[in-house]
């Protein structure tokens, strides 16, 4: 299983599309066996979900995310976890342990900065 974290440095980012990059963790069972960092290739509507799908991602974890991106992930059978925060590796381990659940906090409009973590 591959789990991607939208991250700024080693931390889960507030908003998926504007992150520095994606840490992709390869996992077996409840263990992380590898991780790799991919720089964000750019925020364009619909691009990043397909980019991560092409990398073989099964789960995406982020602080916040727009509804369009969520829909594309769902179409590709990629599980979306939003509302996460803190250390990226700790978020992956919490997900693997069954302790990380999505809050369902969807960013609806980029003009509403306070609703989506200030992006």
C-alpha positions as a Markdown table, in Angstrom:
| # | Residue | x | y | z |
|---|---|---|---|---|
| 1 | Unk | 0.0 | 0.0 | 0.0 |
| 2 | Unk | 1.2 | 3.5 | -0.8 |
| 3 | Unk | 0.1 | 6.4 | 1.4 |
| 4 | Unk | 0.8 | 10.0 | 0.3 |
| 5 | Unk | 1.0 | 12.9 | 2.7 |
| 6 | Unk | 0.5 | 16.4 | 1.4 |
| 7 | Unk | 3.4 | 18.0 | 3.4 |
| 8 | Unk | 5.4 | 21.1 | 4.1 |
| 9 | Unk | 8.7 | 19.7 | 5.3 |
| 10 | Unk | 7.9 | 16.8 | 7.6 |
| 11 | Unk | 4.5 | 18.2 | 8.6 |
| 12 | Unk | 1.0 | 17.6 | 7.2 |
| 13 | Unk | 0.1 | 20.7 | 5.2 |
| 14 | Unk | -3.1 | 22.7 | 5.8 |
| 15 | Unk | -4.1 | 22.6 | 2.1 |
| 16 | Unk | -3.4 | 19.8 | -0.4 |
| 17 | Unk | -2.9 | 21.8 | -3.6 |
| 18 | Unk | -0.4 | 24.3 | -2.1 |
| 19 | Unk | 1.9 | 21.9 | -0.3 |
| 20 | Unk | 5.7 | 21.8 | -0.8 |
| 21 | Unk | 5.5 | 18.2 | -1.8 |
| 22 | Unk | 4.2 | 14.7 | -1.2 |
| 23 | Unk | 5.8 | 12.2 | 1.1 |
| 24 | Unk | 4.8 | 8.8 | -0.2 |
| 25 | Unk | 5.1 | 5.9 | 2.3 |
| 26 | Unk | 5.2 | 2.3 | 1.2 |
| 27 | Unk | 3.6 | 0.2 | 3.8 |
| 28 | Unk | 3.1 | -3.6 | 4.5 |
| 29 | Unk | 0.6 | -4.5 | 7.2 |
| 30 | Unk | 1.0 | -1.9 | 10.0 |
| 31 | Unk | 4.6 | -1.1 | 9.1 |
| 32 | Unk | 6.2 | 1.6 | 7.0 |
| 33 | Unk | 8.9 | 0.0 | 4.9 |
| 34 | Unk | 10.0 | 3.0 | 2.7 |
| 35 | Unk | 9.3 | 6.7 | 2.2 |
| 36 | Unk | 10.1 | 9.0 | -0.7 |
| 37 | Unk | 9.6 | 12.8 | -1.2 |
| 38 | Unk | 8.1 | 14.2 | -4.4 |
| 39 | Unk | 8.1 | 17.9 | -5.0 |
| 40 | Unk | 4.7 | 19.4 | -5.8 |
| 41 | Unk | 4.8 | 19.7 | -9.6 |
| 42 | Unk | 2.2 | 22.5 | -9.5 |
| 43 | Unk | -1.3 | 23.3 | -8.5 |
| 44 | Unk | -3.6 | 23.0 | -11.5 |
| 45 | Unk | -7.3 | 21.9 | -11.2 |
| 46 | Unk | -7.4 | 18.1 | -11.5 |
| 47 | Unk | -3.7 | 17.5 | -12.1 |
| 48 | Unk | -2.4 | 16.5 | -8.7 |
| 49 | Unk | -5.0 | 13.7 | -8.0 |
| 50 | Unk | -4.1 | 12.1 | -11.4 |
| 51 | Unk | -0.4 | 12.6 | -10.7 |
| 52 | Unk | -0.6 | 10.7 | -7.4 |
| 53 | Unk | -2.8 | 8.0 | -9.0 |
| 54 | Unk | 0.0 | 7.5 | -11.6 |
| 55 | Unk | 2.5 | 7.1 | -8.7 |
| 56 | Unk | 0.3 | 4.2 | -7.4 |
| 57 | Unk | -1.0 | 6.0 | -4.3 |
| 58 | Unk | -3.9 | 4.2 | -2.4 |
| 59 | Unk | -4.5 | 6.8 | 0.3 |
| 60 | Unk | -4.0 | 10.6 | 0.5 |
| 61 | Unk | -3.8 | 12.4 | 3.8 |
| 62 | Unk | -4.0 | 16.2 | 4.1 |
| 63 | Unk | -5.2 | 18.9 | 6.4 |
| 64 | Unk | -7.7 | 20.3 | 3.8 |
| 65 | Unk | -8.6 | 19.7 | 0.2 |
| 66 | Unk | -11.1 | 20.9 | -2.3 |
| 67 | Unk | -14.1 | 19.0 | -3.4 |
| 68 | Unk | -12.9 | 18.6 | -7.0 |
| 69 | Unk | -9.7 | 16.9 | -5.9 |
| 70 | Unk | -11.7 | 14.6 | -3.6 |
| 71 | Unk | -14.0 | 13.6 | -6.4 |
| 72 | Unk | -11.1 | 12.7 | -8.7 |
| 73 | Unk | -9.5 | 10.6 | -5.9 |
| 74 | Unk | -12.8 | 8.9 | -5.3 |
| 75 | Unk | -13.1 | 8.1 | -9.0 |
| 76 | Unk | -9.7 | 6.5 | -8.9 |
| 77 | Unk | -10.6 | 4.5 | -5.7 |
| 78 | Unk | -8.0 | 6.4 | -3.6 |
| 79 | Unk | -9.1 | 6.9 | 0.0 |
| 80 | Unk | -9.1 | 10.5 | 1.1 |
| 81 | Unk | -8.3 | 11.5 | 4.7 |
| 82 | Unk | -8.7 | 15.2 | 5.5 |
| 83 | Unk | -8.4 | 17.1 | 8.7 |
| 84 | Unk | -5.0 | 15.6 | 9.6 |
| 85 | Unk | -2.2 | 17.7 | 11.2 |
| 86 | Unk | 1.2 | 17.2 | 12.8 |
| 87 | Unk | 4.1 | 15.0 | 11.8 |
| 88 | Unk | 3.6 | 13.2 | 8.5 |
| 89 | Unk | 5.1 | 9.9 | 9.5 |
| 90 | Unk | 3.1 | 9.9 | 12.8 |
| 91 | Unk | -0.1 | 10.5 | 10.7 |
| 92 | Unk | 0.7 | 7.5 | 8.5 |
| 93 | Unk | 1.3 | 5.3 | 11.6 |
| 94 | Unk | -2.0 | 6.6 | 13.1 |
| 95 | Unk | -3.8 | 5.7 | 9.9 |
| 96 | Unk | -2.2 | 2.2 | 9.8 |
| 97 | Unk | -3.2 | 1.7 | 13.5 |
| 98 | Unk | -6.8 | 2.7 | 12.7 |
| 99 | Unk | -6.6 | 5.9 | 14.8 |
| 100 | Unk | -6.8 | 8.5 | 12.0 |
| 101 | Unk | -10.2 | 9.2 | 10.5 |
| 102 | Unk | -11.2 | 11.9 | 8.0 |
| 103 | Unk | -13.1 | 14.9 | 9.4 |
| 104 | Unk | -14.8 | 15.6 | 6.1 |
| 105 | Unk | -13.7 | 19.2 | 6.2 |
| 106 | Unk | -13.8 | 20.2 | 2.5 |
| 107 | Unk | -12.5 | 23.4 | 1.2 |
| 108 | Unk | -15.2 | 24.8 | -1.1 |
| 109 | Unk | -13.9 | 28.1 | -2.3 |
| 110 | Unk | -10.4 | 29.5 | -2.4 |
| 111 | Unk | -11.7 | 32.9 | -1.5 |
| 112 | Unk | -12.7 | 31.8 | 2.0 |
| 113 | Unk | -9.2 | 31.7 | 3.5 |
| 114 | Unk | -10.2 | 31.2 | 7.1 |
| 115 | Unk | -12.2 | 28.1 | 6.3 |
| 116 | Unk | -9.4 | 26.2 | 4.7 |
| 117 | Unk | -6.4 | 26.8 | 6.8 |
| 118 | Unk | -5.5 | 30.2 | 5.5 |
| 119 | Unk | -4.3 | 29.3 | 2.1 |
